[in-house]
Amino acid sequence: MSVKAILWDFGGVITASPFEGFARYEKAENLPEGFIRKVNTINPDANAWARFERSEIDRNGFIAAFEDEAKALGQTVSGEAVLAGLMGAPRPIMVRALERVKDTYTIACLTNNVARMPRPPEQEAEIERIMGLFSHVIESSKIGSRKPEKRFYEYALETVGIEAGEAVFLDDLGVNVKSAREMGMATIKVVEPKKALEDLGRIIDMDLISD
């Protein structure tokens, strides 16, 4: 099948990875490197993150639950600070790529997210502009399902109106990429933005790098 749609993760793809914010907090608080990610890998389908991204608990519920999970692993962590680390800045190279492909392909944002948190006004305006580039925005907090759950991808494909083989999916988490690939999508794991766009450009035969 030919590609009809490009499906993009948001945090860690369009914006800087939340892991960068987590790493800064861990260093400032003398926490073990990668500790926040470690907390998130334990009971991944039912932990504080998973429930928050499906809107099963609210912000205060997440903070309390995450702090308890960290404490169970022997560390004191501020849930508020962890949430603050989610708000990465947009990556200009990725935004430019969105602008280049949107008139040729259907583009959709597939994001595991939480209830909207306030950003600085200038960043909030830019995020709103970026979101306006997408034909569809599929949010875990609104549909009650999250990546890498199969039903999340099924919902996204149905919403966009395509078969799995007609999609290219970009995400920075291997577990999310693996699930999408098993459903039949072409996938790109985003580690370095430029390399990811070079890979996408080869699939769709389009230059996404040059100014």
MDAnalysis code that builds the backbone (N, CA, C; Angstrom):
import MDAnalysis as mda
import numpy as np

u = mda.Universe.empty(633, n_residues=211, atom_resindex=np.repeat(np.arange(211), 3), trajectory=True)
u.add_TopologyAttr("name", ["N", "CA", "C"] * 211)
u.add_TopologyAttr("resid", np.arange(1, 212))
u.add_TopologyAttr("resname", ["MET", "SER", "VAL", "LYS", "ALA", "ILE", "LEU", "TRP", "ASP", "PHE", "GLY", "GLY", "VAL", "ILE", "THR", "ALA", "SER", "PRO", "PHE", "GLU", "GLY", "PHE", "ALA", "ARG", "TYR", "GLU", "LYS", "ALA", "GLU", "ASN", "LEU", "PRO", "GLU", "GLY", "PHE", "ILE", "ARG", "LYS", "VAL", "ASN", "THR", "ILE", "ASN", "PRO", "ASP", "ALA", "ASN", "ALA", "TRP", "ALA", "ARG", "PHE", "GLU", "ARG", "SER", "GLU", "ILE", "ASP", "ARG", "ASN", "GLY", "PHE", "ILE", "ALA", "ALA", "PHE", "GLU", "ASP", "GLU", "ALA", "LYS", "ALA", "LEU", "GLY", "GLN", "THR", "VAL", "SER", "GLY", "GLU", "ALA", "VAL", "LEU", "ALA", "GLY", "LEU", "MET", "GLY", "ALA", "PRO", "ARG", "PRO", "ILE", "MET", "VAL", "ARG", "ALA", "LEU", "GLU", "ARG", "VAL", "LYS", "ASP", "THR", "TYR", "THR", "ILE", "ALA", "CYS", "LEU", "THR", "ASN", "ASN", "VAL", "ALA", "ARG", "MET", "PRO", "ARG", "PRO", "PRO", "GLU", "GLN", "GLU", "ALA", "GLU", "ILE", "GLU", "ARG", "ILE", "MET", "GLY", "LEU", "PHE", "SER", "HIS", "VAL", "ILE", "GLU", "SER", "SER", "LYS", "ILE", "GLY", "SER", "ARG", "LYS", "PRO", "GLU", "LYS", "ARG", "PHE", "TYR", "GLU", "TYR", "ALA", "LEU", "GLU", "THR", "VAL", "GLY", "ILE", "GLU", "ALA", "GLY", "GLU", "ALA", "VAL", "PHE", "LEU", "ASP", "ASP", "LEU", "GLY", "VAL", "ASN", "VAL", "LYS", "SER", "ALA", "ARG", "GLU", "MET", "GLY", "MET", "ALA", "THR", "ILE", "LYS", "VAL", "VAL", "GLU", "PRO", "LYS", "LYS", "ALA", "LEU", "GLU", "ASP", "LEU", "GLY", "ARG", "ILE", "ILE", "ASP", "MET", "ASP", "LEU", "ILE", "SER", "ASP"])
u.atoms.positions = np.array([
    [0.834, -1.202, 0.000],
    [0.000, 0.000, 0.000],
    [0.869, 1.253, 0.000],
    [0.364, 2.313, -0.581],
    [1.090, 3.576, -0.554],
    [0.754, 4.338, 0.723],
    [1.663, 5.194, 1.132],
    [1.475, 5.976, 2.355],
    [0.430, 7.061, 2.118],
    [-0.559, 7.114, 2.992],
    [-1.581, 8.155, 2.936],
    [-1.512, 9.098, 4.131],
    [-0.950, 8.611, 5.240],
    [-0.950, 9.424, 6.464],
    [0.347, 9.240, 7.235],
    [0.752, 10.312, 7.902],
    [1.919, 10.284, 8.787],
    [1.422, 10.591, 10.189],
    [1.716, 9.688, 11.101],
    [1.228, 9.782, 12.474],
    [2.401, 10.112, 13.389],
    [2.257, 11.171, 14.161],
    [3.367, 11.701, 14.950],
    [3.056, 11.663, 16.446],
    [3.979, 11.134, 17.218],
    [3.953, 11.367, 18.658],
    [4.251, 12.851, 18.876],
    [3.970, 13.358, 20.075],
    [4.219, 14.780, 20.339],
    [5.451, 14.975, 21.229],
    [5.318, 14.694, 22.528],
    [6.462, 14.871, 23.418],
    [7.576, 13.893, 23.099],
    [8.771, 14.410, 22.841],
    [9.897, 13.565, 22.464],
    [10.070, 13.441, 20.967],
    [9.095, 13.943, 20.204],
    [9.185, 13.953, 18.744],
    [9.045, 15.386, 18.241],
    [7.866, 15.959, 18.377],
    [7.666, 17.349, 17.967],
    [8.304, 18.308, 18.972],
    [8.239, 17.966, 20.234],
    [8.898, 18.775, 21.270],
    [10.038, 17.980, 21.885],
    [10.891, 18.678, 22.613],
    [12.008, 18.027, 23.291],
    [11.492, 16.951, 24.233],
    [12.283, 15.923, 24.428],
    [11.864, 14.789, 25.239],
    [11.669, 15.170, 26.701],
    [10.581, 14.692, 27.315],
    [10.414, 14.893, 28.760],
    [11.562, 14.293, 29.556],
    [12.227, 13.292, 28.982],
    [13.325, 12.660, 29.702],
    [14.449, 13.651, 29.996],
    [14.581, 14.671, 29.157],
    [15.596, 15.696, 29.406],
    [15.263, 16.468, 30.673],
    [13.974, 16.812, 30.845],
    [13.543, 17.496, 32.057],
    [13.679, 16.613, 33.279],
    [13.348, 15.327, 33.119],
    [13.489, 14.405, 34.239],
    [14.948, 14.307, 34.673],
    [15.854, 14.248, 33.691],
    [17.278, 14.116, 34.005],
    [17.789, 15.329, 34.778],
    [17.333, 16.516, 34.402],
    [17.763, 17.720, 35.128],
    [17.282, 17.672, 36.576],
    [16.050, 17.229, 36.772],
    [15.510, 17.145, 38.134],
    [16.268, 16.099, 38.954],
    [16.536, 14.961, 38.353],
    [17.281, 13.910, 39.061],
    [18.654, 14.400, 39.488],
    [19.318, 15.120, 38.615],
    [20.640, 15.639, 38.952],
    [20.556, 16.657, 40.074],
    [19.571, 17.552, 40.006],
    [19.428, 18.597, 41.027],
    [19.095, 18.015, 42.391],
    [18.366, 16.909, 42.414],
    [17.915, 16.316, 43.680],
    [18.750, 15.110, 44.100],
    [19.851, 14.872, 43.381],
    [20.739, 13.744, 43.697],
    [20.006, 12.401, 43.680],
    [19.103, 12.259, 42.744],
    [18.411, 10.989, 42.553],
    [19.227, 10.101, 41.619],
    [19.058, 8.796, 41.698],
    [19.758, 7.917, 40.758],
    [19.398, 8.271, 39.314],
    [20.378, 8.224, 38.444],
    [20.127, 8.532, 37.034],
    [19.081, 7.578, 36.458],
    [18.089, 8.137, 35.797],
    [17.042, 7.326, 35.192],
    [15.981, 6.841, 36.162],
    [15.966, 7.397, 37.380],
    [15.035, 6.898, 38.397],
    [13.573, 7.113, 38.006],
    [13.253, 8.287, 37.467],
    [11.859, 8.568, 37.117],
    [11.380, 7.614, 36.025],
    [12.228, 7.344, 35.060],
    [11.863, 6.381, 34.020],
    [11.686, 4.990, 34.618],
    [12.516, 4.665, 35.610],
    [12.395, 3.362, 36.269],
    [11.035, 3.220, 36.938],
    [10.604, 4.276, 37.639],
    [9.287, 4.237, 38.281],
    [8.208, 3.963, 37.234],
    [8.359, 4.585, 36.074],
    [7.341, 4.460, 35.027],
    [7.298, 3.080, 34.384],
    [8.382, 2.306, 34.525],
    [8.410, 0.975, 33.903],
    [7.789, -0.095, 34.787],
    [7.555, 0.214, 36.039],
    [6.972, -0.764, 36.958],
    [5.449, -0.719, 36.847],
    [4.855, -1.875, 36.608],
    [3.400, -1.965, 36.416],
    [2.934, -0.943, 35.374],
    [3.502, -0.969, 34.166],
    [3.320, 0.122, 33.200],
    [1.899, 0.348, 32.717],
    [1.039, -0.640, 32.826],
    [-0.333, -0.459, 32.348],
    [-1.285, 0.045, 33.425],
    [-0.817, 0.077, 34.679],
    [-1.727, 0.469, 35.762],
    [-1.069, 1.370, 36.794],
    [0.127, 1.897, 36.484],
    [0.785, 2.785, 37.442],
    [0.206, 4.200, 37.344],
    [0.789, 5.115, 38.110],
    [0.253, 6.482, 38.150],
    [0.225, 7.123, 36.768],
    [1.307, 6.957, 35.997],
    [1.356, 7.550, 34.666],
    [0.238, 7.021, 33.789],
    [0.113, 5.695, 33.749],
    [-0.884, 5.085, 32.870],
    [-2.290, 5.559, 33.218],
    [-2.603, 5.586, 34.503],
    [-3.950, 5.999, 34.918],
    [-4.193, 7.482, 34.639],
    [-3.158, 8.307, 34.813],
    [-3.298, 9.741, 34.549],
    [-3.510, 9.994, 33.064],
    [-2.774, 9.271, 32.220],
    [-2.893, 9.465, 30.775],
    [-4.229, 8.967, 30.224],
    [-4.893, 8.105, 30.972],
    [-6.238, 7.666, 30.569],
    [-7.328, 8.453, 31.294],
    [-6.930, 9.480, 32.052],
    [-7.853, 10.322, 32.828],
    [-8.632, 9.528, 33.876],
    [-8.010, 8.476, 34.391],
    [-8.636, 7.704, 35.463],
    [-8.391, 8.346, 36.825],
    [-7.351, 9.171, 36.917],
    [-7.085, 9.964, 38.113],
    [-6.777, 11.385, 37.668],
    [-6.975, 12.349, 38.578],
    [-6.696, 13.742, 38.238],
    [-5.265, 14.105, 38.635],
    [-4.933, 15.371, 38.459],
    [-3.573, 15.840, 38.732],
    [-3.141, 15.522, 40.161],
    [-3.991, 15.844, 41.128],
    [-3.634, 15.587, 42.524],
    [-3.505, 14.095, 42.801],
    [-4.371, 13.311, 42.163],
    [-4.281, 11.864, 42.319],
    [-2.984, 11.321, 41.763],
    [-2.557, 11.878, 40.609],
    [-1.282, 11.454, 40.036],
    [-0.129, 11.787, 40.968],
    [-0.108, 13.022, 41.450],
    [1.003, 13.448, 42.306],
    [1.136, 12.523, 43.512],
    [0.021, 12.252, 44.167],
    [0.057, 11.384, 45.347],
    [0.501, 9.970, 44.984],
    [-0.048, 9.432, 43.888],
    [0.272, 8.058, 43.502],
    [1.722, 7.925, 43.059],
    [2.209, 8.902, 42.271],
    [3.589, 8.821, 41.801],
    [4.565, 8.941, 42.965],
    [4.290, 9.849, 43.875],
    [5.171, 10.005, 45.035],
    [5.200, 8.732, 45.872],
    [4.059, 8.058, 45.985],
    [4.025, 6.782, 46.712],
    [4.836, 5.714, 45.984],
    [4.738, 5.684, 44.658],
    [5.503, 4.701, 43.884],
    [7.002, 4.939, 44.028],
    [7.402, 6.213, 44.006],
    [8.820, 6.531, 44.188],
    [9.287, 6.150, 45.586],
    [8.448, 6.435, 46.565],
    [8.802, 6.123, 47.957],
    [8.975, 4.620, 48.146],
    [8.149, 3.831, 47.448],
    [8.257, 2.373, 47.540],
    [9.590, 1.874, 46.999],
    [10.222, 2.695, 46.151],
    [11.541, 2.355, 45.608],
    [12.663, 3.057, 46.361],
    [12.307, 3.692, 47.480],
    [13.328, 4.243, 48.366],
    [13.738, 5.674, 48.112],
    [12.949, 6.432, 47.327],
    [13.329, 7.808, 47.019],
    [12.153, 8.755, 47.250],
    [12.475, 9.993, 47.599],
    [11.466, 11.041, 47.734],
    [11.492, 11.900, 46.479],
    [10.361, 11.980, 45.808],
    [10.259, 12.699, 44.539],
    [9.045, 13.617, 44.588],
    [9.190, 14.821, 44.034],
    [8.068, 15.745, 43.922],
    [7.282, 15.450, 42.655],
    [6.030, 15.040, 42.809],
    [5.191, 14.813, 41.638],
    [4.980, 16.076, 40.830],
    [4.919, 17.221, 41.500],
    [4.782, 18.509, 40.804],
    [5.972, 18.749, 39.889],
    [7.170, 18.476, 40.397],
    [8.377, 18.691, 39.600],
    [8.421, 17.747, 38.404],
    [7.951, 16.536, 38.598],
    [7.917, 15.578, 37.496],
    [6.989, 16.078, 36.390],
    [5.830, 16.588, 36.757],
    [4.905, 17.128, 35.758],
    [5.514, 18.316, 35.022],
    [6.253, 19.145, 35.745],
    [6.896, 20.301, 35.107],
    [7.883, 19.856, 34.034],
    [8.488, 18.685, 34.225],
    [9.452, 18.181, 33.258],
    [8.839, 17.741, 31.946],
    [7.519, 17.628, 31.901],
    [6.846, 17.201, 30.672],
    [6.864, 18.256, 29.580],
    [7.022, 19.508, 29.955],
    [6.781, 20.607, 29.016],
    [8.028, 20.988, 28.228],
    [8.405, 20.126, 27.277],
    [9.551, 20.402, 26.438],
    [9.236, 21.442, 25.376],
    [10.258, 22.141, 24.925],
    [10.088, 23.170, 23.893],
    [9.944, 22.525, 22.513],
    [9.196, 23.148, 21.605],
    [9.068, 22.624, 20.243],
    [10.417, 22.567, 19.535],
    [10.579, 21.558, 18.687],
    [11.785, 21.408, 17.876],
    [11.515, 22.022, 16.501],
    [12.187, 23.113, 16.153],
    [11.914, 23.783, 14.873],
    [12.025, 22.868, 13.662],
    [12.994, 21.951, 13.666],
    [13.181, 21.073, 12.508],
    [11.969, 20.170, 12.304],
    [11.348, 19.756, 13.393],
    [10.161, 18.906, 13.296],
    [8.932, 19.710, 12.866],
    [8.808, 20.905, 13.391],
    [7.673, 21.753, 13.013],
    [7.739, 22.082, 11.523],
    [8.931, 22.377, 11.032],
    [9.097, 22.666, 9.608],
    [8.708, 21.453, 8.758],
    [9.060, 20.263, 9.227],
    [8.695, 19.046, 8.496],
    [7.176, 18.873, 8.445],
    [6.509, 19.150, 9.553],
    [5.041, 19.090, 9.557],
    [4.462, 20.013, 8.495],
    [5.004, 21.218, 8.432],
    [4.500, 22.211, 7.481],
    [4.719, 21.757, 6.040],
    [5.793, 20.994, 5.806],
    [6.088, 20.543, 4.449],
    [5.193, 19.398, 3.994],
    [4.814, 18.527, 4.914],
    [4.076, 17.331, 4.497],
    [2.561, 17.478, 4.584],
    [2.078, 18.499, 5.273],
    [0.645, 18.547, 5.595],
    [-0.259, 18.723, 4.377],
    [0.259, 19.272, 3.291],
    [-0.583, 19.455, 2.107],
    [-0.578, 18.233, 1.189],
    [0.328, 17.288, 1.465],
    [0.440, 16.082, 0.638],
    [-0.115, 14.852, 1.342],
    [0.064, 14.807, 2.649],
    [-0.376, 13.661, 3.447],
    [-1.301, 14.123, 4.566],
    [-2.187, 13.235, 4.977],
    [-2.932, 13.481, 6.211],
    [-1.955, 13.335, 7.367],
    [-1.924, 14.309, 8.255],
    [-1.037, 14.189, 9.408],
    [-1.873, 14.213, 10.681],
    [-1.521, 13.313, 11.578],
    [-2.252, 13.184, 12.839],
    [-1.266, 13.091, 13.989],
    [-1.663, 13.633, 15.119],
    [-0.867, 13.563, 16.343],
    [-1.453, 12.467, 17.228],
    [-0.619, 11.506, 17.614],
    [-1.024, 10.422, 18.504],
    [-0.246, 10.583, 19.799],
    [-0.903, 11.095, 20.835],
    [-0.164, 11.454, 22.042],
    [-0.747, 10.844, 23.307],
    [0.144, 10.281, 24.123],
    [-0.205, 9.953, 25.498],
    [-0.048, 11.247, 26.276],
    [-1.153, 11.798, 26.740],
    [-1.069, 13.094, 27.402],
    [-1.917, 13.111, 28.661],
    [-1.891, 14.234, 29.318],
    [-2.688, 14.433, 30.525],
    [-3.490, 15.712, 30.332],
    [-4.397, 15.969, 31.261],
    [-5.183, 17.200, 31.188],
    [-4.252, 18.385, 30.997],
    [-4.644, 19.299, 30.139],
    [-3.796, 20.423, 29.749],
    [-3.243, 21.172, 30.948],
    [-1.919, 21.357, 30.933],
    [-1.252, 22.090, 32.002],
    [-0.789, 23.436, 31.465],
    [-0.836, 24.481, 32.273],
    [-0.442, 25.804, 31.792],
    [1.033, 25.871, 31.419],
    [1.318, 26.547, 30.315],
    [2.678, 26.818, 29.866],
    [2.869, 28.329, 29.853],
    [4.117, 28.793, 29.726],
    [4.332, 30.224, 29.510],
    [3.533, 30.678, 28.291],
    [2.933, 31.881, 28.324],
    [2.041, 32.323, 27.238],
    [2.639, 32.205, 25.845],
    [3.924, 32.565, 25.690],
    [4.515, 32.521, 24.361],
    [4.645, 31.077, 23.865],
    [4.935, 30.138, 24.776],
    [5.032, 28.737, 24.379],
    [3.647, 28.155, 24.118],
    [2.675, 28.569, 24.908],
    [1.302, 28.090, 24.723],
    [0.794, 28.459, 23.333],
    [1.088, 29.670, 22.888],
    [0.648, 30.110, 21.564],
    [1.293, 29.273, 20.465],
    [2.565, 28.946, 20.616],
    [3.256, 28.143, 19.611],
    [2.721, 26.716, 19.591],
    [2.446, 26.145, 20.755],
    [1.884, 24.794, 20.807],
    [0.522, 24.762, 20.117],
    [-0.296, 25.769, 20.360],
    [-1.609, 25.832, 19.713],
    [-1.461, 25.926, 18.196],
    [-0.483, 26.699, 17.737],
    [-0.252, 26.822, 16.297],
    [0.157, 25.474, 15.705],
    [1.041, 24.772, 16.404],
    [1.495, 23.465, 15.920],
    [0.336, 22.477, 15.872],
    [-0.455, 22.448, 16.922],
    [-1.592, 21.527, 16.952],
    [-2.559, 21.803, 15.799],
    [-2.635, 23.060, 15.387],
    [-3.506, 23.418, 14.277],
    [-3.048, 22.883, 12.931],
    [-1.801, 22.406, 12.853],
    [-1.297, 21.832, 11.613],
    [-1.854, 20.433, 11.368],
    [-2.233, 19.741, 12.439],
    [-2.695, 18.360, 12.322],
    [-4.148, 18.284, 11.852],
    [-4.424, 17.304, 11.029],
    [-5.810, 17.033, 10.634],
    [-6.581, 16.381, 11.772],
    [-5.878, 15.591, 12.583],
    [-6.495, 14.895, 13.710],
    [-5.516, 14.890, 14.880],
    [-6.049, 15.006, 16.087],
    [-5.246, 14.883, 17.303],
    [-5.910, 13.824, 18.172],
    [-5.209, 12.716, 18.385],
    [-5.721, 11.596, 19.177],
    [-5.032, 11.653, 20.535],
    [-5.797, 11.917, 21.590],
    [-5.241, 12.131, 22.923],
    [-5.686, 11.031, 23.883],
    [-4.725, 10.419, 24.553],
    [-5.057, 9.345, 25.494],
    [-5.994, 9.831, 26.585],
    [-5.804, 11.071, 27.025],
    [-6.606, 11.595, 28.130],
    [-8.071, 11.775, 27.750],
    [-8.346, 11.819, 26.444],
    [-9.724, 12.012, 25.992],
    [-10.413, 10.716, 25.581],
    [-9.635, 9.727, 25.129],
    [-10.271, 8.498, 24.647],
    [-10.179, 7.356, 25.651],
    [-9.431, 7.552, 26.741],
    [-9.361, 6.522, 27.771],
    [-8.539, 5.313, 27.396],
    [-7.636, 5.484, 26.449],
    [-6.723, 4.430, 26.027],
    [-5.404, 5.099, 25.683],
    [-4.310, 4.351, 25.732],
    [-2.990, 4.956, 25.527],
    [-2.083, 4.011, 24.745],
    [-1.092, 4.603, 24.091],
    [-0.047, 3.784, 23.477],
    [0.699, 3.051, 24.595],
    [1.076, 1.814, 24.419],
    [1.038, 0.996, 23.200],
    [-0.185, 0.089, 23.073],
    [-1.284, 0.430, 23.729],
    [-2.473, -0.424, 23.657],
    [-2.999, -0.497, 22.214],
    [-3.319, -1.700, 21.784],
    [-3.784, -1.906, 20.410],
    [-5.016, -1.070, 20.114],
    [-5.912, -0.964, 21.084],
    [-7.157, -0.230, 20.822],
    [-6.915, 1.259, 20.593],
    [-5.816, 1.803, 21.147],
    [-5.473, 3.202, 20.872],
    [-5.188, 3.367, 19.381],
    [-4.356, 2.467, 18.835],
    [-4.007, 2.561, 17.418],
    [-5.213, 2.274, 16.529],
    [-6.039, 1.325, 16.934],
    [-7.245, 1.033, 16.151],
    [-8.145, 2.260, 16.080],
    [-8.287, 2.942, 17.204],
    [-9.093, 4.167, 17.233],
    [-8.482, 5.218, 16.309],
    [-7.160, 5.361, 16.361],
    [-6.488, 6.363, 15.530],
    [-6.671, 6.064, 14.046],
    [-6.479, 4.811, 13.658],
    [-6.626, 4.445, 12.248],
    [-8.053, 4.674, 11.762],
    [-9.014, 4.327, 12.599],
    [-10.412, 4.541, 12.227],
    [-10.721, 6.029, 12.095],
    [-10.185, 6.833, 13.020],
    [-10.427, 8.275, 12.982],
    [-9.827, 8.907, 11.728],
    [-8.612, 8.503, 11.404],
    [-7.934, 9.056, 10.229],
    [-8.533, 8.489, 8.940],
    [-9.083, 7.276, 9.020],
    [-9.712, 6.668, 7.853],
    [-8.752, 5.931, 6.950],
    [-7.803, 5.216, 7.555],
    [-6.787, 4.500, 6.788],
    [-6.594, 3.095, 7.346],
    [-5.923, 2.251, 6.539],
    [-5.457, 0.951, 7.000],
    [-4.061, 1.123, 7.596],
    [-3.663, 0.175, 8.437],
    [-2.347, 0.272, 9.082],
    [-1.219, 0.385, 8.058],
    [-1.333, -0.341, 6.951],
    [-0.284, -0.326, 5.942],
    [-0.178, 0.971, 5.168],
    [-1.095, 1.893, 5.408],
    [-1.064, 3.191, 4.731],
    [-0.485, 4.285, 5.615],
    [0.077, 3.895, 6.771],
    [0.566, 4.876, 7.744],
    [2.052, 4.719, 8.013],
    [2.688, 5.860, 8.275],
    [4.024, 5.895, 8.868],
    [3.861, 6.512, 10.250],
    [4.443, 5.868, 11.256],
    [4.283, 6.306, 12.639],
    [5.645, 6.612, 13.241],
    [5.764, 7.810, 13.855],
    [7.009, 8.222, 14.515],
    [6.769, 8.375, 16.008],
    [7.643, 7.756, 16.812],
    [7.539, 7.843, 18.270],
    [8.939, 7.662, 18.842],
    [9.159, 8.213, 20.033],
    [10.482, 8.090, 20.642],
    [10.596, 6.902, 21.586],
    [9.514, 6.189, 21.830],
    [9.542, 5.041, 22.734],
    [9.436, 3.739, 21.946],
    [10.398, 2.861, 22.172],
    [10.432, 1.604, 21.449],
    [9.188, 0.759, 21.621],
    [8.619, 0.749, 22.819],
    [7.434, -0.075, 23.071],
    [6.249, 0.398, 22.236],
    [6.147, 1.709, 22.015],
    [5.062, 2.244, 21.193],
    [5.279, 1.933, 19.719],
    [6.525, 2.055, 19.287],
    [6.870, 1.751, 17.897],
    [6.618, 0.273, 17.601],
    [7.014, -0.583, 18.522],
    [6.859, -2.033, 18.332],
    [5.389, -2.409, 18.144],
    [4.530, -1.862, 18.978],
    [3.107, -2.177, 18.892],
    [2.519, -1.729, 17.558],
    [2.890, -0.527, 17.113],
    [2.394, -0.022, 15.830],
    [2.912, -0.862, 14.667],
    [4.177, -1.253, 14.743],
    [4.765, -2.069, 13.675],
    [4.073, -3.429, 13.585],
    [3.738, -4.006, 14.741],
    [3.062, -5.304, 14.750],
    [1.677, -5.224, 14.114],
    [1.096, -4.025, 14.100],
    [-0.214, -3.841, 13.464],
    [-0.095, -3.618, 11.959],
    [1.135, -3.427, 11.471],
    [1.343, -3.277, 10.040],
    [1.764, -1.903, 9.573],
    [1.997, -0.985, 10.504],
    [2.449, 0.354, 10.117],
    [3.950, 0.358, 9.833],
    [4.376, 1.242, 8.947],
    [5.790, 1.572, 8.844],
    [6.122, 2.446, 10.047],
    [7.261, 2.216, 10.671],
    [7.565, 2.921, 11.915],
    [8.969, 3.501, 11.904],
    [9.119, 4.584, 12.659],
    [10.420, 5.220, 12.858],
    [10.553, 5.538, 14.338],
    [11.582, 4.996, 14.972],
    [11.863, 5.361, 16.356],
    [12.725, 6.617, 16.341],
    [12.236, 7.664, 16.978],
    [12.923, 8.955, 16.958],
    [13.928, 9.007, 18.103],
    [15.190, 8.974, 17.737],
    [16.277, 9.152, 18.704],
    [16.910, 10.515, 18.480],
    [17.279, 10.769, 17.233],
    [17.848, 12.060, 16.840],
    [16.932, 12.629, 15.756],
    [16.375, 13.830, 15.945],
    [15.362, 14.348, 15.021],
    [15.773, 14.360, 13.551],
    [16.972, 14.813, 13.256],
    [17.389, 14.896, 11.858],
    [17.417, 13.517, 11.214],
    [17.951, 12.540, 11.915],
    [18.010, 11.172, 11.379],
    [16.599, 10.633, 11.149],
    [15.685, 10.911, 12.075],
    [14.308, 10.442, 11.914],
    [13.668, 11.044, 10.669],
    [13.924, 12.321, 10.423],
    [13.344, 12.973, 9.247],
    [13.994, 12.486, 7.959],
    [15.267, 12.144, 8.016],
    [15.910, 11.540, 6.846],
    [15.255, 10.197, 6.529],
    [14.977, 9.412, 7.577],
    [14.318, 8.115, 7.371],
    [12.915, 8.306, 6.799],
    [12.176, 9.260, 7.339],
    [10.833, 9.535, 6.826],
    [10.898, 10.018, 5.385],
    [11.857, 10.888, 5.101],
    [12.004, 11.412, 3.751],
    [12.248, 10.323, 2.725],
    [13.007, 9.288, 3.117],
    [13.248, 8.174, 2.200],
    [11.957, 7.395, 1.928],
    [11.137, 7.248, 2.954],
    [9.888, 6.496, 2.782],
    [8.920, 7.228, 1.858],
    [8.818, 8.543, 2.020],
    [7.823, 9.306, 1.244],
    [8.448, 10.069, 0.074],
    [9.758, 9.888, -0.122],
    [10.470, 10.534, -1.227],
    [10.290, 12.051, -1.197],
    [10.656, 12.639, -0.057],
    [10.544, 14.085, 0.110],
    [11.710, 14.585, 0.956],
    [12.275, 15.722, 0.577],
    [13.346, 16.339, 1.359],
    [12.728, 17.099, 2.527],
    [13.008, 16.628, 3.738],
    [12.456, 17.267, 4.932],
    [13.519, 17.980, 5.753],
    [14.728, 18.060, 5.226],
    [15.846, 18.610, 5.987],
    [16.285, 19.978, 5.480],
    [16.425, 20.124, 4.173],
    [16.963, 21.368, 3.617],
    [16.079, 22.560, 3.953],
    [16.719, 23.717, 4.131],
    [15.968, 24.953, 4.393],
    [15.217, 25.386, 3.137],
])
